[in-house]
Each structure stands twice: as structure tokens, then as C-alpha cells.
Amino acid sequence: MGMDEKTRASGDSPREANEPILPVVNPEAEKAQTPKASSAIHPALYVIVWISLSSSVILFNKWILSTLHFEYPVLLTTYHLTFATIMTQILARYTTLLDGRKTVKMTGRVYLRAIVPIGFFFSLSLICGNLTYLYLSVAFIQMLKATTPVAVLIASWSLGVSQPNLKVFLNVSVIVIGVVIASFGEIKFVWIGVIYQIAGIVFEALRLTMVQRLLSSAEYKMDPLVSLYYFAPVCAAMNFTIALFWELPKVSMEEVYHVGLFTLFLNGLCAFLLNVSVVFLIGKTSSLVLTLCGVLKDVMLVVASMIIWGTQVSGLQFFGYSIALGGMVFYKLGYEQLKGYAGEAGRQWADFGNKRPVLRRLAVIVGVLLAIFVVLNGFSPSYDATDYLNEAKSKIGMTKI
């Protein structure tokens, strides 16, 4: 073939009328670029909903068990798990939220060897966690819960899930030191409450470690809602067995009506929606956002406890809890990741100051005033106002509080 023939063969040539023409735009790519309706929701909304529900469940439980004097934590936990069992069964039949269970290779043997023992520790952690509300303030409970990563680490070493590491141990030691300092500063320290909370943390650590060891393979991966679908029935049965001998003989319908059936319904619904919100939250945010949101939630609960129940928090507690929270963030994220985030935050803050200098100055002023308020409140002398209120009420013929 000559050069001219090669040129003509490789050059433009007229197409047949019925010859298919290759598209210049990929329609599948255009569809992929079209935003879905679900992605229109900003991730911040998922975070706000999760923080609100998580905080509400804790405050709600404290209010029912302590303020309304419904001192039956095992029964309350049994009710939550029964509510969750019914709701997950309904969602499995009429929605797609639990379609993830279809990929889980659940058999009777797996259920007895993994779900039941894990559910046993899950039940114990819930019972001990609710018993604590009868003795300790929400603020101090949140401070003690900061040691959960330490307990999980020790449990994973003990059960052979991970190898001991001195560097990691020194990192988590900061959390322990902070919680110990906060405990020394606790004004209303009740040993039985602390023991219940420590037991709850240990049981939760064992549960998480057993999940990692027994259900870590790909065919057993479950989101929180699917986990609730499998664990809630067995946990409800275990808790009911304990309540049957411990609390059921003592409770009366008058006490139930004092709390209110609608209040109990809202409490169960709030606890269940918390698990649903976690499912939507997963994958929407980074590990940094989740960690910081957890810290923010804990701090907000401490403040809420001070506002709602008048919990006295000393300056030593603030100092110790700050150390514990800082150690927890460092342990979960690591130095290199924190260094990168800190540099990015500095750039964003500088850019914000250039664009909106007035708002930046206002944010600094508010932050300084808030810090001064917290410090002064922590170191200010405290007193019990109950005697003064009783004296004032007796003068006007009212009963004592």
C-alpha cells in the first residue's frame, strides 16, 4: 500500500447513513454527576440530630429514674429493648433500613456462640449504666465514661485481639490521670455509684472486644440498626429475667402512672431513634468530626446537668476532665492527624479573619468571657441552698422541699 493510500485510509471518510455514531457525552457519567435528593442534606444536620438524641436519652433516663423517683433501672432498660425489638421487626418488614441484615450470614450456631454471649455483656452494661443514675450526677458520670477507651484497650490486650503497646498505654494513661483528678474534685462522691459505673464500662469494653473478635469477618459486618435487630430480643429476655426477681415484685402501676405512659413512650422512642440516627451518620462525616462531636456532647451534658439539676462542678473537676478529653482526642486521632487538622484549622481561621474581622473579634470575646465564667464558677465557694429555701417556705406555711 502506497503512502497516499495510507493517508486516505487513515483520514476522514464519509460515514454510511445507518452507521452508529459514538456519543461525545457519557450519559451514565451525567447521571452520576446529578446530585441525589439524600445528598442535598448537609452532614451538619445528621450531627446535630445525633448529638440532640444522644444527650436527650441520657437526660431523659436521669429525669425518670432520679427526678420522678422511678427507681427501677432494670425495668426501664427492659422496656427500651422491648421497644427496640418491636420497632426493628416493623422496619424489617415494611422499610429498607434493615436490608443490611440480608448480607449477614446468621445461623443458629452463630447466634448462640456470638450474639447470646455478646448480648449478655450488653445487658449488664445497660443495667449498670442505668443504676448509676440513682447515685451520681450526669456530669460526673460523663467524666467517668471518658475512661471507656482505656477499658477497651485493656480488654483487647487481655483477650488477645491486639498486642500490648507501651506507647499506646502511655497515651491512654493521660485519660486515667484526668479522670482521677476529676474524681478528687467531685463534691458528691458516692462509692456504690462509682462501682456501678466502672462495672458498666468494663462490661461495655468486653462487649466491644467480643464483637471485634467474634463478628469481625466480612459476612458478619452489621450497622448499628442491624445489630439492634439481632441483639435487642436476647437482651430484652435477659433483662426481663433479672427484673422478674429483682424489681417487678416491688413496682406498682401507681408509680408507672406517675411517670406517665406517654412519657415512657417518648423515652423509648428517643432511645430507638438514637440508633437510627447513628446509621444515617455513618459515612457522612470524618473520624475527626465524630470524635469532636462526642467531646462536644459530653461537655454539653455536663453543662446541662449544672443547669437542670444544679450540679456543683469544682474547678479541679474542670481541670481533670479537660485533661481526660484532650487525652481521648489524642488517643483516637493520633499526633500526625491532629497536626494536619490543626494546620488546616489555622489557615481557615486566618481566612475567616480576613473576610469577616468583626465576627472573628466577637467570637474571641465570647470565648474569653465563657472561659472566665467557667473558671470563676468552678473556683467560687459553694453552698447548699436547701436550708434557706426550707426556712423561707416554713415562714409562709409551705411544706419543706
Secondary structure as GFF3:
##gff-version 3
##sequence-region A 1 401
A	DSSP	alpha_helix	3	10	.	.	.	ID=ss1
A	DSSP	alpha_helix	27	33	.	.	.	ID=ss2
A	DSSP	three_ten_helix	38	40	.	.	.	ID=ss3
A	DSSP	alpha_helix	43	62	.	.	.	ID=ss4
A	DSSP	pi_helix	63	67	.	.	.	ID=ss5
A	DSSP	alpha_helix	73	94	.	.	.	ID=ss6
A	DSSP	three_ten_helix	99	103	.	.	.	ID=ss7
A	DSSP	alpha_helix	108	110	.	.	.	ID=ss8
A	DSSP	pi_helix	111	115	.	.	.	ID=ss9
A	DSSP	alpha_helix	116	132	.	.	.	ID=ss10
A	DSSP	alpha_helix	138	145	.	.	.	ID=ss11
A	DSSP	alpha_helix	148	158	.	.	.	ID=ss12
A	DSSP	alpha_helix	166	184	.	.	.	ID=ss13
A	DSSP	alpha_helix	191	214	.	.	.	ID=ss14
A	DSSP	three_ten_helix	218	220	.	.	.	ID=ss15
A	DSSP	alpha_helix	224	246	.	.	.	ID=ss16
A	DSSP	alpha_helix	253	259	.	.	.	ID=ss17
A	DSSP	alpha_helix	261	281	.	.	.	ID=ss18
A	DSSP	alpha_helix	287	308	.	.	.	ID=ss19
A	DSSP	alpha_helix	315	333	.	.	.	ID=ss20
A	DSSP	alpha_helix	335	355	.	.	.	ID=ss21
A	DSSP	alpha_helix	357	379	.	.	.	ID=ss22
A	DSSP	alpha_helix	386	395	.	.	.	ID=ss23
###
